[in-house]
């Protein structure tokens, strides 16, 4: 698939969407191919973090391929929704952390895939939005769920109902992104540094933390007390927990084995 590639590093991987002539727009075949690559990441136990990057200077992912939407039948449109949800849910529930490194336009499906990642960082030129209302469409790949969850219902409605784009500074102020970097080169460098940092953490604990956070959405603390107690009890039995505690007391870097 042109422009879609997976680069495997020592203990993390970078999934590139790199087709600048289309501003890295997503089509159904691209989404299907990305799904295969994410499966490859999940199956490779040497990979402990995934970074998603957009190639070029102008766009992370500037939404779906509009030209492909015009001629879609209702059946084809339904299938496109299914494949997008399958991929984005798979990213969201991966055992390893996923970082979105956002440069330039992050619109529509681009924002929806970024929101399925665990941590979003961006360059100063980034712009975020779900502008589907401007073409009579809706955010069909989970945007109506994830955006209010991340930035609050009022801000999400202001963006979606007006088709409003926000700047990198606004995205940071809203809590949509964790860091903003001056330029794209710095963004990509820092994103890979972040991947190395995340990949160095205890894999079993990382997996459990992600599942607990995902499960805790819309629940009260009293609803999850027993769940947290059971999870912590299990973590205490793992090699990595013992190694982490021992390394801290011995003032050395831990050596995690994922067990």
MOBEL-V976868 format. One line per field, one symbol per residue. phi: phi as a letter, one per 30 degrees, with the letter a starting at -180 (. if undefined). psi: psi as a letter, one per 20 degrees, with the letter a starting at -180 (. if undefined). burial: 1 if it has 24 or more other C-alpha atoms within 12 Angstrom, else 0. A space follows every 10 residues. Layout:
phi = ???
psi = ???
burial = ???
This chain:
phi = .eicbccccd bbbbcccbbe dchidccedd dddddddddd dddcddccab ccbcdiccbd bcidddddde cddedddddd dddddddddd ddcedcdbcc ccbidbbhdd ddddddddbc bbcdddbcac ceedcicbdc cjddcddddd bjdddddddd dcidccdddd ddddidbcbb cdbdddeddd dddddddddd dddddedded ddddddeicc eddcddeddd ddddeddddd dddddddddc hbddcdbib
psi = ppioqpopag jrqpopommh hjkkqprghg ggghgghhhg ghioiipjqp ppqprahhqf olarohhhhg jprhghgghh gghghgghhg ghjqhqqppp oppbpnqchg hhhhiirhpp qrrhjqpqqn jhhikkrqoj kjhighghhh iqgghgghgg hikpqqrhgg hghijhqhqp qgrhggghgh hhggggghii rogghggggg hggghipkqq hhijghghgg ghgghhiqgh gggggghghj lrpqnqjk.
burial = 0011111100 1111111111 0111111101 1111111110 1100001111 1111111111 1111100010 0000000001 1011111111 1111111111 1111111111 1111111111 1111111111 1100000111 1111111111 1000111011 1010111111 1101011111 1001001101 1111110111 1111111111 0100000000 0000000000 0000100001 1011000000 000001010
